[in-house]
Amino acid sequence: MKEFEIPTFYRSNLITDVKNLRKKQDPRKKDFTPTELSFGPISFYLGRHFGFCYGVENAIEIAYKALKENEGRDIYMLSQMIHNPVVNADLNDRGISFILDTQGNQLTPWEEVKDDAIVIIPAFGTTLETEAYLQSRGIETTTYNTTCPFVEKVWKMAGKLGKQDFTILIHGKFKHEETQATFSHSKAESPSIVLKDINEARVLADFISGKRDLSTFDEFFEGKYSSNFDPKLHLERVGVINQTTMLASETHEISEFFKQVMIETFGEENIKHHFADTRDTLCYATNDNQQSTLGLLECQADLAIVVGGYNSSNTSHIADLCATKFPTYFINGADEIKSEELIRHFNYHKQSFSETNHWLPKAEPVKIALTSGASCPDRVVDEVMDKILSFFPNAKQKEEVHEALALHVGQ
């Protein structure tokens, strides 16, 4: 796999060696058990796979290349390149301005963006409508387009489904930038609708089977389907694609559910005509992160810390998985750890913060499951580890643990 040029300040020497050791021991990623780093009175269980994925590293390399190659020019990011505040803040500090926020609100008026400016398309991609607008202005977007190849793979699947006259069901969060981009590309190929979860899938299935009257369709899906979508005509042939950062298990459940619905409605002998077997359009990194989180659930930890941007969908899913077993704290960095007595953390679903007292157990050894989302720099995870280690003056020195690890990497 390609090696990207990523600024060294995003890296962690310790975590890099952990990842290199695991890669050496298990090159085909068959073992998703965590790596234990023991410091004596405290141990960390690091997920088998976490941190920057292929698409994020590709986006970061392109963005910093744009800065290097265009000194003095106006450079804009269409919206947050990835969902991580550290990366976006650094790009902003270096002169890249943002046109939209993650909700699509205008930060820089279009009239301020000159025709000779460079606009970087983020890793999530963008809508066909935005692309057309930029092209009409003659604004350069192709050289520094950071759209993730795995997102583009989903768009290609939408095109394939459209050519076969299947209606496209998108498993995703409707307001998420990636889902908005995918919906735009998908509806250009075929009638499309966005489903948030299995509950919305069940409602749609009731319209397919006739259990619900089509006159009530808009009560559930208004604004979430394309203008060329007619529930009277377009629910007989369906295929499922997804926002690449959704839970793989949920996408699989939705896909298998609709397959069964179409069998029950139209007969098993006709299933190929009514249901497209798209397999999973989740990206490899999302799947690896989620499998690694399931591996973390097998360890006997006292709690879990999940690090990443608070608007990161894939990070929220990792936190959800961890919370099925451990007290789990979703934080965006070490600053949220106020002391050994107090931690501030985020509830993605409620979009609100909480503070928890006595979060760190007193009984030693303390065992912490530690992982991060696909857009979180390893350096940030390293800083979280350092902050927690500062509460254990009798812990082994980090250099000592790293030295022992480095010996294994070099063997």
C-alpha positions in Angstrom: 0.0 0.0 0.0 1.2 3.5 -0.8 3.2 5.4 1.8 2.1 9.0 2.2 4.1 12.0 3.2 2.5 13.1 6.5 3.9 15.9 8.6 6.0 14.4 11.4 4.1 16.3 14.1 1.1 14.1 13.5 3.1 11.0 14.3 4.0 9.2 17.5 7.3 7.2 17.6 5.8 4.8 20.2 2.6 4.2 18.4 4.4 3.9 15.0 6.5 1.1 16.5 3.4 -0.6 18.0 1.8 -0.6 14.6 5.0 -1.8 12.8 5.4 -4.6 15.3 1.8 -5.8 14.8 2.2 -5.5 11.0 5.3 -7.6 11.2 3.7 -10.2 13.4 0.3 -10.3 11.5 0.7 -8.8 8.0 -2.7 -10.1 6.8 -4.6 -8.7 9.8 -6.0 -11.9 11.0 -5.4 -11.1 14.7 -7.5 -8.2 16.0 -6.5 -8.6 19.7 -5.2 -5.4 21.2 -1.6 -4.6 22.1 -0.9 -4.3 25.8 1.6 -1.7 27.0 2.3 -2.3 30.7 3.8 0.6 32.7 3.4 -1.3 36.1 0.6 0.4 38.0 -1.2 1.1 34.7 -1.6 -0.7 31.4 -3.0 0.5 28.1 -4.6 -1.9 25.6 -4.2 -0.3 22.2 -6.6 -1.3 19.4 -5.0 -3.5 16.6 -6.0 -0.8 14.1 -6.7 2.8 14.8 -5.8 6.3 13.6 -5.2 7.7 10.1 -6.6 5.6 7.3 -5.6 5.5 3.7 -8.1 8.2 2.7 -7.2 10.6 5.5 -3.4 10.3 4.8 -4.1 10.8 1.1 -6.1 14.0 1.9 -3.5 15.3 4.3 -0.7 14.8 1.9 -2.6 16.6 -0.9 -3.6 19.5 1.4 0.0 20.2 2.6 1.2 19.8 -1.0 -1.2 22.5 -2.1 0.2 24.8 0.6 3.8 24.1 -0.4 3.2 24.6 -4.2 1.0 27.7 -4.0 2.6 30.3 -1.7 0.9 33.6 -1.9 -2.3 32.2 -3.6 -5.7 32.1 -1.9 -6.4 28.5 -0.9 -9.7 27.3 0.4 -11.0 24.0 1.8 -14.6 23.4 0.7 -15.4 22.2 4.2 -13.6 20.4 7.0 -11.2 18.1 5.1 -11.6 15.4 7.8 -13.4 15.4 11.1 -10.5 16.3 13.4 -10.0 19.7 15.1 -6.2 19.3 15.3 -5.8 18.8 11.6 -8.3 21.4 10.5 -6.9 24.0 12.9 -3.3 23.5 11.7 -4.4 23.9 8.0 -6.3 27.0 9.0 -3.2 28.4 10.8 -1.2 27.8 7.7 -3.5 29.9 5.5 -6.2 27.6 4.3 -9.7 29.1 4.8 -12.9 27.1 5.0 -15.9 27.9 2.8 -18.5 25.8 4.6 -18.8 24.2 8.1 -19.8 20.6 8.6 -23.5 21.6 8.6 -23.2 23.3 5.2 -23.4 26.8 6.7 -21.4 29.4 4.8 -18.2 30.6 6.5 -16.7 32.4 3.5 -19.1 34.0 1.1 -18.7 32.7 -2.4 -18.3 36.3 -3.7 -15.1 36.5 -1.6 -13.6 33.4 -3.4 -11.8 34.7 -6.5 -11.9 32.8 -9.7 -8.1 32.2 -9.6 -8.3 30.7 -6.1 -7.6 27.0 -5.3 -10.5 25.1 -3.7 -9.6 21.8 -2.1 -12.4 19.2 -2.1 -12.4 17.3 1.2 -12.0 13.6 1.8 -15.8 13.2 2.0 -16.2 14.4 -1.6 -18.7 17.0 -2.6 -22.0 17.2 -4.4 -22.4 17.3 -8.2 -24.2 20.7 -7.7 -21.2 22.2 -6.0 -18.8 20.7 -8.5 -20.9 22.3 -11.3 -20.8 25.7 -9.6 -17.0 25.6 -9.2 -16.6 24.6 -12.8 -18.8 27.4 -13.9 -16.5 29.8 -12.1 -13.4 28.2 -13.6 -12.1 27.5 -10.1 -9.3 24.9 -9.9 -10.4 21.8 -8.0 -8.9 18.7 -9.9 -5.3 19.1 -8.9 -6.0 19.1 -5.1 -9.1 16.9 -4.9 -8.8 14.8 -1.7 -11.9 12.7 -2.1 -11.3 9.3 -0.6 -11.0 6.5 -3.2 -13.3 4.4 -1.0 -16.0 7.0 -1.2 -15.6 7.1 -5.0 -16.0 3.3 -5.0 -19.4 3.8 -3.5 -20.3 6.3 -6.2 -19.2 3.8 -8.8 -21.5 1.2 -7.3 -24.4 3.7 -7.4 -23.6 4.1 -11.1 -23.7 0.3 -11.6 -27.0 0.0 -9.8 -28.5 2.9 -11.9 -27.5 1.2 -15.2 -29.4 -1.9 -14.0 -32.5 0.2 -13.1 -32.3 -0.5 -9.3 -33.5 2.1 -6.8 -30.6 3.0 -4.5 -31.0 2.7 -0.7 -28.3 4.7 1.1 -27.5 3.7 4.7 -26.2 6.9 6.1 -26.7 10.0 8.2 -28.5 12.4 5.9 -26.8 15.6 7.0 -23.3 14.1 7.0 -21.1 15.6 4.2 -20.2 12.2 2.8 -23.9 11.1 2.7 -24.8 14.4 1.0 -22.2 13.9 -1.6 -23.1 10.2 -2.2 -26.8 11.2 -2.4 -26.1 13.8 -5.0 -24.1 11.3 -7.1 -26.6 8.5 -6.5 -29.7 10.4 -7.5 -28.1 11.4 -10.8 -27.9 7.6 -11.5 -31.2 6.4 -10.2 -34.1 7.2 -7.7 -32.5 7.2 -4.3 -33.4 7.4 -0.6 -31.4 7.7 2.6 -32.0 5.5 5.6 -30.5 6.2 9.0 -30.9 2.8 10.6 -32.7 -0.5 10.7 -35.8 1.2 12.1 -36.2 3.4 9.1 -35.5 0.3 6.9 -38.4 -1.4 8.6 -40.7 1.5 7.9 -39.7 1.5 4.2 -40.2 -2.3 4.1 -43.8 -1.8 5.3 -44.4 0.4 2.2 -42.9 -2.3 0.0 -45.1 -5.0 1.4 -48.2 -2.8 1.5 -48.5 -2.8 5.3 -48.4 1.0 5.2 -50.4 3.3 3.0 -48.2 5.2 0.5 -50.1 8.4 1.3 -48.2 8.5 4.6 -44.7 8.1 3.0 -43.7 11.8 3.5 -44.4 11.5 7.2 -41.3 9.4 7.5 -39.0 10.3 4.5 -39.8 13.9 3.4 -36.6 15.5 2.2 -34.6 12.3 2.3 -35.4 11.0 -1.2 -34.6 12.3 -4.7 -37.1 14.3 -6.8 -37.2 11.4 -9.3 -38.2 8.9 -6.6 -41.8 7.7 -6.7 -42.6 5.1 -4.0 -45.4 3.8 -6.2 -42.9 2.9 -8.9 -39.5 2.6 -7.4 -39.7 0.0 -4.6 -39.7 -3.1 -6.6 -36.0 -3.3 -7.4 -33.5 -2.1 -4.7 -29.8 -2.1 -3.9 -28.0 -0.9 -0.8 -24.9 1.3 -0.5 -23.7 3.2 2.4 -21.8 6.1 4.0 -18.4 4.4 4.4 -18.1 5.2 8.1 -21.3 3.5 9.3 -21.2 0.4 11.4 -20.5 -2.6 9.1 -22.9 -4.8 11.2 -25.7 -2.3 10.7 -25.2 -2.0 7.0 -25.1 -5.8 6.7 -28.3 -6.1 8.8 -30.1 -3.6 6.6 -29.0 -5.3 3.4 -29.9 -8.8 4.6 -33.3 -7.4 5.9 -34.2 -6.0 2.5 -33.2 -9.2 0.7 -35.6 -11.1 2.9 -38.3 -8.5 2.4 -38.0 -8.9 -1.4 -38.1 -12.7 -1.1 -41.2 -12.5 1.0 -42.8 -10.0 -1.4 -41.8 -11.2 -4.8 -40.7 -14.8 -4.2 -37.2 -16.4 -3.8 -37.1 -17.4 -7.5 -37.3 -13.8 -8.5 -34.8 -12.3 -5.9 -32.1 -11.4 -8.5 -34.6 -9.2 -10.3 -35.7 -7.4 -7.2 -32.5 -7.2 -5.0 -29.0 -6.3 -6.0 -26.3 -8.1 -4.1 -23.9 -5.1 -3.7 -21.9 -6.7 -0.8 -20.5 -4.2 1.6 -19.4 -0.8 0.4 -17.8 0.0 3.7 -14.1 1.0 3.5 -11.4 -1.4 4.7 -10.2 1.0 7.4 -13.6 1.5 8.9 -14.1 -2.3 9.0 -10.6 -2.8 10.5 -11.2 -0.2 13.2 -14.5 -1.8 14.1 -13.1 -5.3 14.1 -10.3 -4.0 16.3 -12.8 -2.4 18.7 -14.5 -5.8 19.0 -11.1 -7.2 19.8 -10.7 -4.6 22.6 -14.0 -5.8 24.1 -12.3 -9.1 24.8 -9.8 -7.5 27.1 -10.4 -7.1 30.9 -10.1 -3.3 31.0 -11.6 -1.0 33.7 -12.6 1.6 31.1 -12.2 2.8 27.5 -11.1 6.1 26.1 -11.9 6.8 22.5 -10.1 9.8 20.9 -11.3 11.8 17.9 -13.2 14.7 16.6 -16.7 15.2 18.1 -18.3 15.4 14.6 -16.6 12.1 13.5 -19.1 9.5 12.6 -16.7 6.6 12.6 -15.3 7.6 16.0 -18.8 7.7 17.5 -19.5 4.2 16.3 -16.3 3.0 18.0 -17.4 4.7 21.2 -20.8 3.0 21.0 -19.1 -0.4 20.6 -16.8 0.2 23.6 -19.8 1.4 25.7 -21.4 -2.0 25.4 -18.8 -3.3 27.8 -16.8 -0.5 29.5 -17.4 2.9 31.0 -16.4 4.8 27.9 -15.1 8.4 27.4 -15.2 10.0 24.0 -12.7 12.9 24.0 -10.9 14.9 21.3 -7.6 15.2 23.2 -5.7 15.3 26.4 -7.1 18.7 27.5 -10.4 17.0 28.2 -8.7 15.0 31.0 -8.9 17.7 33.7 -7.4 15.7 36.5 -7.2 12.1 37.8 -10.6 12.9 39.4 -12.4 14.7 36.5 -12.8 14.0 32.8 -15.0 15.9 30.3 -16.4 13.8 27.5 -18.9 13.9 24.6 -22.2 12.2 23.9 -22.3 12.1 20.1 -26.0 11.1 19.9 -27.2 13.9 22.3 -24.5 16.3 20.9 -23.7 17.3 24.5 -20.9 17.2 27.0 -20.7 15.5 30.4 -18.3 15.6 33.2 -17.5 12.5 35.2 -15.9 12.5 38.6 -13.7 9.6 39.9 -13.4 8.3 36.4 -10.0 6.8 37.1 -10.0 3.7 39.4 -7.9 3.8 42.5 -7.1 0.1 42.7 -4.0 -0.8 40.8 -3.1 -2.0 38.2 -5.5 0.2 36.2 -6.3 -1.1 32.8 -7.4 1.2 30.0 -8.6 0.3 26.5 -7.4 3.1 24.2 -8.2 3.7 20.6 -9.1 6.4 18.1 -11.1 7.2 15.0 -9.7 7.1 11.4 -9.1 10.9 11.3 -7.3 11.2 14.6 -3.5 11.8 14.6 -1.4 9.3 16.6 0.2 12.2 18.3 -3.1 13.1 20.0 -3.5 9.5 21.3 0.1 9.7 22.6 -0.7 12.9 24.4 -3.7 11.3 26.1 -1.4 8.4 27.2 1.1 10.9 28.6 -1.6 12.8 30.5 -2.8 9.7 32.2 0.7 8.4 32.9 1.4 11.7 34.8 -1.1 10.5 37.4 1.1 7.5 38.2 4.5 8.7 39.4 5.7 5.1 40.1 4.9 4.0 36.5 7.7 2.8 34.3 9.2 5.5 32.1 7.7 5.7 28.7 11.2 5.5 27.1 11.8 2.2 28.9 8.6 0.6 27.5 9.3 2.1 24.1 12.8 0.8 24.1 11.7 -2.8 24.8 9.1 -2.5 22.1 11.6 -1.2 19.6 13.8 -4.2 20.2 11.0 -6.5 19.0 10.3 -4.3 16.0 14.0 -4.6 15.0 14.2 -8.3 15.4 
